[in-house]
Amino acid sequence: MKEKLYLLLWTILIPILAWIAYFSISVVGVIPPIVFSFLLIGSVLAAVHHAEVIAYRVGEPLGSFLLALAITIIEVALIVSLMLTGGELETKTLARDTVFAAVMIILTGIIGLCILVGATKYKEQTFTLQGVSTALITLTAILAFALILPNYTTSVKQPEYNSTQLIFIALVCFILYITFIMIQSIRHRAYFLSPKAKENEVILPEKPTIKVTLISTLFLFLCLGIVVLLAKSLAPDIEKTVLKIGAPKAVVGVIIAGVVLLPEGYAAYRAAKKNQLQTSLNLALGSALASIGLTIPAVAIVSIATGVRITLGIDLKAMTLLLLAQFIIILSLATGRTNILQGIVLLMIFFVYLFTTVFP
């Protein structure tokens, strides 16, 4: 594979333009938030692209972990930037809202769309059941520990963990995620290969050169840095917009999750169109596990270090939707085959989630 396929021009230009725009504020004055918003989204997409280049070069399991870490840094940067701005918008539930939004978007929106698109074109698609089951088992445990159990602990009156509980649960989530990565990348890699890939020899493209990898590493750091700075600059504008339109504060979590999951969601969609549902499920479920398995520990560290309290327990409505999504996804993926009905059901749950978030 040629170098230019790895070093896409837009992934280099956007972060450079973003840095120029950020430091131009002192010269040209106020820059419209819409410009920063587009640069922020572009920098997120570019960061994920460069992370994927590095991940492909270093191989597994380090590659998967580096990619998940880059996505987590972006998500945590957006969450923490809003958490520390304070203001009128209540932010102690922001981490919970973002993680919950990410899981619902992935389980019902992204996977539902991938199944629908694949089934529409190919009628029925297959995947390796062991890999999906492994991911869902891990995800279910982390979701219960992070989002449901806080409602039933008694050390704090609110649906929160105290500092000791928060540290312990963050450690448990991290251990579960790292164990999953080891299973996926080393011990049981075959679980995450499509049935067709096992039967046929897979010809992989040439790995990026050391030069390309170093350039991608440089631009990954540039992207992550500007994402943090732009998120901090946009935090007050996001707060004002949400308050102005009278939307529930949970909408902020949906916005953050949507931005972070855009690259992986698009990649999963493209794979489903190419009859590679296994790749779609690996991307989607891997993103869900990274979103909660790494974000919760990271936000917990920030919470303890800064003294900003966070609420993790979800309410009864959200719990109902989460359990429904988990139940349907388990039934849908229980046979190793998918059809169009499963995709439509998952998408309807996703639309109900969005509707009840905007109109609670």
Sequence and secondary structure as in RCSB ss.txt:
>XXXX:A:sequence
MKEKLYLLLWTILIPILAWIAYFSISVVGVIPPIVFSFLLIGSVLAAVHHAEVIAYRVGEPLGSFLLALAITIIE
VALIVSLMLTGGELETKTLARDTVFAAVMIILTGIIGLCILVGATKYKEQTFTLQGVSTALITLTAILAFALILP
NYTTSVKQPEYNSTQLIFIALVCFILYITFIMIQSIRHRAYFLSPKAKENEVILPEKPTIKVTLISTLFLFLCLG
IVVLLAKSLAPDIEKTVLKIGAPKAVVGVIIAGVVLLPEGYAAYRAAKKNQLQTSLNLALGSALASIGLTIPAVA
IVSIATGVRITLGIDLKAMTLLLLAQFIIILSLATGRTNILQGIVLLMIFFVYLFTTVFP
>XXXX:A:secstr
  HHHHS HHHHHHHHHHHHHHHTHHHH    HHHHHHHHHHHHHHHHHHHHHHHHHH TTHHHHHHHHHHHHHH
HHHHHHHHTT SSS  TTHHHHHHHHHHHIIIIIIHHHHHHHHHHHHS EE  HHHHHHHHHHHHHHHIIIIIGG
GT SSSSSS   HHHHHHHHHHHHHHHHHHHHIIIIITGGGGS HHHHHS         HHHHHHHHHHHHHHHH
HHHHHHHHHHHHHHHHHHHHT  THHHHHHHHHHHHHHHHHHHHHHHHTT HHHHHHHHHHHHHHHHHTHHHHHH
HHHHHH         HHHHHHHHHHHHHHHHHTSSSEE HHHHHHHHHHHHHHHHHHH  
